[in-house]
Amino acid sequence: MTHPSTNKQSLQNSPNRPKMVANVDPFIVQTLQTIKGSKVVVETSRGSVRGTLADVKPDYILLEASNASFFVRIQEIVWIMHS
């Protein structure tokens, strides 16, 4: 009989288990950190969003608009400019 933690570990290393892969560009993240708190327009592959850049994480940004928050994946950003 195998130990439950051994089974869990083997499942995590299974080649059939899907894995999320995200490319992180530290220069983009660092640049976005410098404009945190600014009002910006973000053009994405799905359209543009206008709001305040509230937070920056390695894989997404948080934009706060009038009554909504938008989590935008950095990989989907085409360009950003101050508004």
MDAnalysis code that builds the backbone (N, CA, C; Angstrom):
import MDAnalysis as mda
import numpy as np

u = mda.Universe.empty(249, n_residues=83, atom_resindex=np.repeat(np.arange(83), 3), trajectory=True)
u.add_TopologyAttr("name", ["N", "CA", "C"] * 83)
u.add_TopologyAttr("resid", np.arange(1, 84))
u.add_TopologyAttr("resname", ["MET", "THR", "HIS", "PRO", "SER", "THR", "ASN", "LYS", "GLN", "SER", "LEU", "GLN", "ASN", "SER", "PRO", "ASN", "ARG", "PRO", "LYS", "MET", "VAL", "ALA", "ASN", "VAL", "ASP", "PRO", "PHE", "ILE", "VAL", "GLN", "THR", "LEU", "GLN", "THR", "ILE", "LYS", "GLY", "SER", "LYS", "VAL", "VAL", "VAL", "GLU", "THR", "SER", "ARG", "GLY", "SER", "VAL", "ARG", "GLY", "THR", "LEU", "ALA", "ASP", "VAL", "LYS", "PRO", "ASP", "TYR", "ILE", "LEU", "LEU", "GLU", "ALA", "SER", "ASN", "ALA", "SER", "PHE", "PHE", "VAL", "ARG", "ILE", "GLN", "GLU", "ILE", "VAL", "TRP", "ILE", "MET", "HIS", "SER"])
u.atoms.positions = np.array([
    [0.838, -1.181, 0.000],
    [0.000, 0.000, 0.000],
    [0.884, 1.245, 0.000],
    [0.526, 2.231, -0.825],
    [1.323, 3.453, -0.923],
    [0.760, 4.520, -0.011],
    [1.619, 5.416, 0.386],
    [1.235, 6.513, 1.256],
    [0.461, 7.542, 0.435],
    [-0.630, 8.150, 0.997],
    [-1.432, 9.127, 0.231],
    [-0.623, 10.287, -0.333],
    [0.381, 10.777, 0.392],
    [1.162, 11.901, -0.140],
    [1.994, 11.478, -1.343],
    [2.389, 10.201, -1.403],
    [3.127, 9.695, -2.556],
    [2.238, 9.703, -3.787],
    [0.983, 9.304, -3.635],
    [0.030, 9.330, -4.757],
    [-0.198, 10.754, -5.236],
    [-0.344, 11.688, -4.313],
    [-0.568, 13.091, -4.678],
    [0.617, 13.635, -5.459],
    [1.819, 13.332, -4.998],
    [3.018, 13.812, -5.681],
    [3.128, 13.217, -7.079],
    [2.818, 11.931, -7.228],
    [2.914, 11.314, -8.547],
    [1.870, 11.884, -9.498],
    [0.691, 12.287, -8.984],
    [-0.321, 12.921, -9.833],
    [0.146, 14.294, -10.306],
    [0.832, 15.036, -9.432],
    [1.304, 16.361, -9.803],
    [2.386, 16.291, -10.870],
    [3.136, 15.221, -10.899],
    [4.219, 15.074, -11.872],
    [3.803, 14.277, -13.097],
    [2.534, 13.921, -13.190],
    [2.038, 13.109, -14.291],
    [2.128, 13.878, -15.611],
    [2.615, 13.246, -16.687],
    [2.698, 13.945, -17.975],
    [1.324, 14.226, -18.576],
    [0.282, 13.552, -18.126],
    [-1.062, 13.767, -18.661],
    [-1.799, 14.899, -17.959],
    [-1.257, 15.403, -16.882],
    [-1.909, 16.471, -16.135],
    [-1.631, 17.813, -16.832],
    [-2.681, 18.610, -17.099],
    [-2.460, 19.899, -17.758],
    [-1.656, 20.837, -16.861],
    [-0.818, 21.635, -17.487],
    [0.006, 22.596, -16.763],
    [-0.192, 23.976, -17.368],
    [-0.274, 24.971, -16.495],
    [-0.377, 26.348, -16.968],
    [1.024, 26.899, -17.171],
    [1.240, 27.486, -18.317],
    [2.532, 28.099, -18.620],
    [2.269, 29.547, -18.991],
    [2.941, 30.458, -18.305],
    [2.786, 31.880, -18.604],
    [4.166, 32.504, -18.704],
    [4.396, 33.212, -19.778],
    [5.659, 33.924, -19.932],
    [5.566, 35.238, -19.176],
    [6.536, 35.506, -18.340],
    [6.571, 36.739, -17.567],
    [7.735, 37.568, -18.070],
    [7.437, 38.806, -18.448],
    [8.485, 39.730, -18.876],
    [8.734, 40.692, -17.719],
    [9.813, 40.509, -16.983],
    [10.044, 41.351, -15.806],
    [10.182, 42.830, -16.139],
    [10.613, 43.169, -17.338],
    [10.751, 44.572, -17.711],
    [9.380, 45.229, -17.874],
    [8.428, 44.511, -18.449],
    [7.062, 45.041, -18.581],
    [6.441, 45.220, -17.207],
    [6.567, 44.213, -16.363],
    [5.997, 44.286, -15.015],
    [6.610, 45.462, -14.253],
    [7.925, 45.627, -14.332],
    [8.608, 46.718, -13.639],
    [8.146, 48.075, -14.163],
    [7.998, 48.204, -15.469],
    [7.532, 49.461, -16.060],
    [6.099, 49.764, -15.630],
    [5.236, 48.746, -15.631],
    [3.858, 48.947, -15.197],
    [3.798, 49.356, -13.731],
    [4.691, 48.825, -12.898],
    [4.727, 49.195, -11.480],
    [4.977, 50.697, -11.315],
    [5.756, 51.299, -12.236],
    [6.083, 52.725, -12.111],
    [4.889, 53.622, -12.403],
    [3.867, 53.125, -13.090],
    [2.686, 53.954, -13.383],
    [1.463, 53.508, -12.587],
    [1.684, 52.657, -11.595],
    [0.593, 52.206, -10.728],
    [-0.068, 53.416, -10.071],
    [-1.393, 53.442, -10.069],
    [-2.145, 54.572, -9.532],
    [-2.523, 55.604, -10.581],
    [-1.988, 55.464, -11.793],
    [-2.277, 56.409, -12.884],
    [-3.532, 56.000, -13.641],
    [-4.169, 56.995, -14.241],
    [-5.285, 56.717, -15.145],
    [-4.685, 56.336, -16.493],
    [-5.141, 55.200, -17.034],
    [-4.570, 54.677, -18.273],
    [-5.663, 54.161, -19.199],
    [-5.279, 54.022, -20.453],
    [-6.081, 53.314, -21.444],
    [-5.263, 52.098, -21.840],
    [-5.888, 50.930, -21.799],
    [-5.208, 49.686, -22.141],
    [-5.900, 49.088, -23.361],
    [-5.151, 48.897, -24.415],
    [-5.675, 48.228, -25.613],
    [-5.302, 46.757, -25.503],
    [-6.320, 45.906, -25.620],
    [-6.085, 44.462, -25.563],
    [-6.490, 43.842, -26.892],
    [-6.279, 42.563, -26.999],
    [-6.693, 41.856, -28.210],
    [-8.212, 41.819, -28.347],
    [-8.944, 42.187, -27.300],
    [-10.414, 42.172, -27.327],
    [-11.036, 43.552, -27.281],
    [-10.228, 44.611, -27.284],
    [-10.752, 45.966, -27.211],
    [-10.000, 46.780, -26.177],
    [-10.487, 47.997, -25.913],
    [-9.782, 48.865, -24.974],
    [-10.557, 49.010, -23.668],
    [-9.801, 49.286, -22.604],
    [-10.365, 49.507, -21.275],
    [-9.687, 50.742, -20.705],
    [-10.486, 51.601, -20.080],
    [-9.975, 52.833, -19.481],
    [-10.231, 52.769, -17.979],
    [-9.227, 53.122, -17.180],
    [-9.406, 53.125, -15.736],
    [-8.101, 53.450, -15.026],
    [-8.112, 53.240, -13.730],
    [-6.929, 53.471, -12.904],
    [-6.189, 52.160, -12.729],
    [-4.889, 52.181, -12.970],
    [-4.070, 50.990, -12.790],
    [-3.883, 50.783, -11.290],
    [-4.666, 49.870, -10.723],
    [-4.700, 49.685, -9.274],
    [-3.633, 48.718, -8.774],
    [-3.294, 47.715, -9.569],
    [-2.319, 46.725, -9.117],
    [-1.656, 46.071, -10.317],
    [-0.445, 45.570, -10.090],
    [0.322, 44.885, -11.130],
    [0.866, 43.594, -10.541],
    [0.574, 42.492, -11.175],
    [1.090, 41.177, -10.787],
    [1.924, 40.653, -11.951],
    [2.677, 39.574, -11.761],
    [3.522, 39.067, -12.855],
    [2.756, 38.681, -14.118],
    [1.472, 38.292, -13.984],
    [0.739, 37.831, -15.162],
    [-0.507, 38.647, -15.500],
    [-0.908, 39.593, -14.645],
    [-2.090, 40.399, -14.952],
    [-1.989, 41.755, -14.275],
    [-2.852, 42.685, -14.747],
    [-3.000, 43.987, -14.087],
    [-4.447, 44.120, -13.630],
    [-4.659, 44.969, -12.648],
    [-6.000, 45.270, -12.165],
    [-6.305, 46.714, -12.517],
    [-7.343, 46.903, -13.323],
    [-7.812, 48.242, -13.676],
    [-9.121, 48.480, -12.956],
    [-9.242, 49.627, -12.310],
    [-10.490, 49.985, -11.662],
    [-11.140, 51.109, -12.447],
    [-12.343, 50.831, -12.949],
    [-13.127, 51.825, -13.675],
    [-14.204, 52.344, -12.727],
    [-15.151, 53.110, -13.229],
    [-16.153, 53.759, -12.375],
    [-16.820, 52.784, -11.398],
    [-17.423, 51.733, -11.873],
    [-18.103, 50.793, -10.984],
    [-17.676, 49.356, -11.224],
    [-16.514, 49.161, -11.797],
    [-16.090, 47.800, -12.131],
    [-14.575, 47.661, -12.009],
    [-14.161, 46.433, -11.774],
    [-12.736, 46.103, -11.759],
    [-12.465, 45.146, -12.901],
    [-11.354, 45.348, -13.588],
    [-10.989, 44.499, -14.715],
    [-9.626, 43.871, -14.453],
    [-9.565, 42.560, -14.535],
    [-8.309, 41.834, -14.444],
    [-7.885, 41.534, -15.877],
    [-6.785, 42.129, -16.309],
    [-6.339, 42.012, -17.699],
    [-5.018, 41.249, -17.715],
    [-4.996, 40.154, -18.461],
    [-3.749, 39.394, -18.593],
    [-2.731, 40.221, -19.358],
    [-1.523, 40.289, -18.849],
    [-0.467, 41.074, -19.493],
    [-0.205, 40.559, -20.904],
    [-0.330, 39.259, -21.123],
    [-0.099, 38.696, -22.462],
    [-1.122, 39.198, -23.478],
    [-2.275, 39.699, -23.015],
    [-3.311, 40.200, -23.926],
    [-3.174, 41.691, -24.224],
    [-2.243, 42.373, -23.566],
    [-2.091, 43.823, -23.753],
    [-1.323, 44.115, -25.038],
    [-1.906, 45.009, -25.855],
    [-1.264, 45.461, -27.082],
    [-0.458, 46.726, -26.796],
    [-1.082, 47.703, -26.100],
    [-0.398, 48.917, -25.692],
    [-1.119, 49.545, -24.503],
    [-0.396, 50.439, -23.808],
    [-0.955, 51.202, -22.677],
    [-0.491, 52.640, -22.828],
    [-1.411, 53.588, -22.514],
    [-1.002, 55.001, -22.483],
    [-1.749, 55.710, -21.370],
    [-1.155, 56.796, -20.881],
    [-1.811, 57.623, -19.863],
    [-3.060, 58.242, -20.486],
    [-4.103, 58.385, -19.689],
    [-5.313, 59.034, -20.225],
    [-5.518, 60.390, -19.597],
])
